Amino acid sequence: MNDKWNFSMDEKTMNIYRNLNEQIDKVFRHTRQGSIKTRYRYEDGMNHFAKFLAETFKKQNLNKIENKHLQGYVEQMQESGYSKSYITTNLSAIRFFVDVRGGNSKKLSINKELGVLPRTREDRVGSNKAWNDTEVKRFIEYANNKNEFRYADMVNLSYSHGLRVHEVARLDKSQLGDALEKGFLTVKGKGGLIRSIPLSNKELVERLYKETKSGEKVFINKEEKTHKVINNLQVFIYNHNKEFRNSDKSLTFHGLRHAYAQRRYRELTQKGFNDYSARLKVSRELGHFRVEITDIYLS
């Protein structure tokens, strides 16, 4: 398979990956569930997942696959431009693997909780995944009317700053305070990479800062689990798409990053940045360091 993202494997990470591969190979050598073609495809999907686990989580074994692993994996694949079909099949491979090893895949989040929606006609012919300004405003109004004020603010903040869903969920008061002081919102993204994004919705950040108690997270209460809040938000977006979208396209939280990238690219080119410089800057603000990744968001 031709990987769409580059795995940076040092010797230690490669050894972890080889160990995970051996565990995968052992399972698929002994199972007879499913057709031969399905088993081959699922093994390929698990090998791909293993690369992600080795690089991102340094996970030594496959005994306990959790929702945080699936969320991170889905996000990585979406950002790298994989099709819904490929993502869905790989998630099926993971659930198959869990069940064959005696686990219970039903304890894992279902696809829509992970922000993976069923394929539509637009997916088959190609469509812009970005939310437009009207759709964001309609979502905020709809969520507020449903007393889901947190969801409205999470979508608004991501739309304004191009944040991943877990980056929004993990924000704390000190980050907002620093943003108001310095003019840049600093977050820790995947792989522990830290980046700063120009503050573009000061009014929202000021309000959230005032509403958040010192030492606490902005959107997650102490008794809550982050992955559950993320799942519930993505299900809310999925279940109520028709209330705020302008077309038949399916909107996901990830589409907010597409919207940010496209809006930011236009801003930069209008300020005199050439195409390459604008794409590079957008890529860095999204938490990537390859210009070609930006092309996925701009299309």
C-alpha positions in Angstrom: 0.0 0.0 0.0 1.2 3.5 -0.8 1.0 5.5 2.4 -0.4 9.0 2.2 1.5 10.2 5.2 5.2 9.8 6.1 5.9 7.6 9.1 9.1 8.8 10.9 10.5 5.6 12.3 13.7 5.6 14.2 15.2 2.3 15.3 13.3 2.1 18.5 10.0 2.9 16.8 10.7 0.4 14.0 11.3 -2.3 16.7 8.0 -1.5 18.3 6.3 -1.7 14.8 8.0 -5.1 14.1 6.7 -6.4 17.5 3.2 -5.3 16.7 3.4 -6.8 13.2 4.4 -10.2 14.8 1.3 -10.0 17.0 -0.9 -9.2 14.0 0.7 -12.0 11.8 0.1 -14.6 14.6 -3.6 -13.7 14.7 -4.2 -13.8 11.0 -2.2 -17.0 10.5 -4.5 -18.9 12.9 -8.0 -17.4 12.2 -10.3 -18.8 9.5 -13.0 -16.2 10.0 -14.1 -14.3 6.8 -13.0 -14.9 3.3 -9.3 -15.1 2.3 -9.7 -11.7 0.5 -11.2 -10.1 3.6 -8.5 -11.5 5.9 -5.7 -10.1 3.6 -7.4 -6.7 3.4 -7.9 -6.6 7.2 -4.3 -7.7 7.9 -3.1 -4.9 5.6 -5.4 -2.5 7.6 -4.0 -3.6 10.9 -0.4 -3.2 9.7 -1.2 0.3 8.8 -2.8 0.9 12.2 0.3 -0.6 13.8 2.5 1.9 12.1 0.4 4.7 13.6 0.4 3.1 17.1 4.2 2.7 17.0 4.9 6.2 15.9 2.3 8.1 17.8 1.6 6.1 21.0 4.8 3.9 21.2 2.4 1.1 22.0 4.1 -2.2 22.7 1.2 -4.5 22.4 -2.3 -4.8 21.0 -4.0 -6.2 24.1 -5.9 -3.0 24.9 -7.0 -0.9 21.9 -8.9 2.1 23.2 -11.1 4.9 21.8 -8.2 7.4 22.0 -6.2 5.2 19.6 -9.1 5.1 17.1 -9.8 8.8 17.4 -6.2 9.7 16.7 -6.0 7.2 13.9 -9.1 8.5 12.2 -8.0 12.1 12.5 -4.6 11.2 11.0 -6.2 9.5 8.0 -8.7 12.3 7.4 -6.0 14.9 7.5 -3.9 12.8 5.1 -6.7 12.6 2.5 -7.7 8.9 2.8 -11.2 8.1 1.4 -14.1 7.3 3.7 -14.1 3.8 2.2 -10.5 3.2 3.2 -11.0 4.6 6.7 -14.2 2.6 7.2 -12.5 -0.7 6.1 -9.6 -0.1 8.4 -11.9 0.5 11.3 -13.6 -2.8 10.5 -10.3 -4.5 10.4 -9.5 -3.2 13.9 -12.8 -4.4 15.3 -12.4 -7.8 13.6 -8.9 -8.1 15.2 -10.2 -7.2 18.6 -13.0 -9.8 18.4 -10.8 -12.6 17.0 -8.5 -12.1 20.0 -11.4 -12.5 22.4 -12.1 -8.9 23.0 -15.4 -7.0 22.6 -15.3 -4.5 19.7 -18.8 -3.3 20.7 -17.1 -1.4 23.6 -15.3 0.8 21.0 -16.9 3.9 19.6 -19.0 3.4 16.4 -18.0 5.2 13.2 -20.2 8.2 13.6 -18.9 8.8 17.1 -15.4 9.0 15.5 -16.6 11.5 12.9 -16.7 8.9 10.1 -20.0 9.3 8.2 -21.6 7.0 5.7 -20.5 7.6 2.1 -22.7 9.9 0.1 -22.9 10.7 -3.7 -20.7 13.7 -3.1 -18.0 11.5 -1.6 -18.0 9.4 -4.8 -17.8 12.3 -7.2 -15.7 14.6 -4.9 -16.9 17.6 -2.9 -15.6 20.4 -0.7 -15.6 19.3 2.9 -15.4 22.8 4.3 -18.2 24.4 6.3 -19.2 27.9 5.0 -19.8 30.9 7.2 -23.6 30.5 7.0 -23.5 26.9 8.1 -21.3 27.7 11.1 -23.7 30.5 12.1 -26.7 28.2 11.7 -25.0 25.5 13.8 -24.1 27.9 16.6 -27.7 29.2 16.6 -29.2 25.7 16.5 -26.9 24.3 19.3 -27.6 27.3 21.5 -31.3 26.8 21.0 -30.8 23.2 22.1 -28.9 24.4 25.2 -25.7 22.8 23.8 -23.7 26.0 24.4 -20.5 24.0 24.7 -20.9 22.5 21.3 -21.6 25.9 19.8 -18.4 27.3 21.3 -16.2 24.3 20.3 -17.3 24.6 16.7 -16.9 28.3 16.7 -13.3 28.1 18.2 -12.2 25.4 15.7 -13.7 27.4 12.8 -11.8 30.5 13.9 -8.4 28.8 14.5 -8.4 25.5 12.6 -8.1 23.3 15.7 -8.5 19.6 15.8 -11.4 18.3 17.9 -9.1 17.0 20.6 -7.1 20.2 20.7 -10.3 22.1 21.4 -11.4 19.6 24.0 -8.1 19.9 25.9 -7.8 23.6 26.1 -7.5 25.1 29.6 -7.8 28.6 31.0 -4.1 29.3 31.0 -3.9 28.8 27.2 -6.7 31.3 26.7 -5.0 33.8 29.0 -1.7 33.5 27.1 -3.6 33.9 23.8 -5.2 37.1 25.0 -1.8 38.4 26.2 0.3 37.4 23.2 -2.1 37.4 20.3 -1.5 33.8 19.5 -3.3 30.7 20.6 -0.8 28.0 21.4 -1.8 24.3 21.4 -0.1 20.9 21.6 -1.1 18.8 18.6 -0.5 15.2 17.6 3.0 13.9 18.4 3.4 16.5 21.1 4.1 19.2 18.4 3.4 22.7 19.7 2.2 25.4 17.4 0.8 28.9 17.7 -2.1 30.2 15.6 -3.0 34.0 15.3 -5.8 34.9 17.6 -8.8 35.7 15.3 -11.8 35.6 17.5 -10.8 37.6 20.5 -14.4 38.2 21.7 -15.1 34.5 22.0 -11.7 33.7 23.7 -12.3 36.5 26.2 -15.7 35.2 27.1 -14.5 31.6 27.5 -11.6 32.9 29.6 -14.0 34.7 32.0 -16.3 31.7 32.2 -13.6 29.1 33.0 -12.3 28.6 36.5 -8.6 28.9 37.2 -6.8 25.6 36.6 -9.6 24.0 34.8 -10.3 23.0 31.2 -12.5 25.2 29.1 -14.9 22.5 27.8 -14.3 19.4 29.9 -15.6 19.1 33.5 -13.5 17.3 36.1 -15.9 14.3 36.2 -16.1 13.9 32.4 -14.0 11.8 30.1 -12.6 13.8 27.1 -13.3 11.1 24.5 -16.9 10.9 25.6 -17.4 14.6 25.1 -15.7 14.4 21.7 -17.9 11.5 20.7 -21.1 13.2 21.8 -20.2 16.3 19.9 -19.5 14.4 16.7 -22.8 12.5 17.1 -24.7 15.8 17.6 -23.2 17.2 14.4 -24.1 14.0 12.5 -27.6 13.7 13.8 -28.5 17.3 13.1 -26.7 18.0 9.8 -29.9 18.8 8.0 -30.6 21.6 10.5 -27.6 23.8 9.5 -26.0 22.6 6.2 -26.7 24.4 3.0 -26.4 21.4 0.7 -26.6 17.6 0.7 -22.9 17.3 1.7 -22.3 15.7 5.1 -20.5 18.1 7.5 -18.1 16.8 10.1 -16.0 18.5 12.8 -12.9 17.9 10.6 -14.5 20.1 7.9 -14.0 23.1 10.1 -10.2 22.8 9.5 -10.9 22.7 5.8 -12.8 25.9 6.2 -10.0 27.6 8.2 -7.4 26.5 5.7 -9.4 27.9 2.7 -10.2 31.2 4.5 -6.7 31.7 5.8 -5.1 30.9 2.3 -7.3 33.6 0.8 -6.3 36.1 3.5 -2.6 35.5 3.0 -2.7 35.7 -0.8 -4.7 38.9 -0.6 -1.9 40.3 1.7 0.7 39.5 -1.0 1.9 36.1 0.0 2.8 34.0 -3.1 1.1 30.6 -3.5 3.9 28.5 -2.0 4.4 30.8 1.0 0.7 30.9 1.7 0.3 27.2 1.6 3.4 26.6 3.8 2.1 29.0 6.4 -1.4 27.4 6.4 0.2 24.0 6.7 2.2 25.1 9.8 -0.9 26.7 11.4 -2.8 23.4 10.9 0.0 21.5 12.6 1.7 20.0 9.5 5.1 20.6 8.0 4.5 19.5 4.5 3.1 21.9 1.9 1.3 19.2 0.0 -0.9 18.4 2.9 -2.4 21.9 2.5 -3.7 20.9 -1.0 -6.0 18.4 0.7 -7.6 21.2 2.7 -7.8 23.6 -0.2 -9.6 21.2 -2.6 
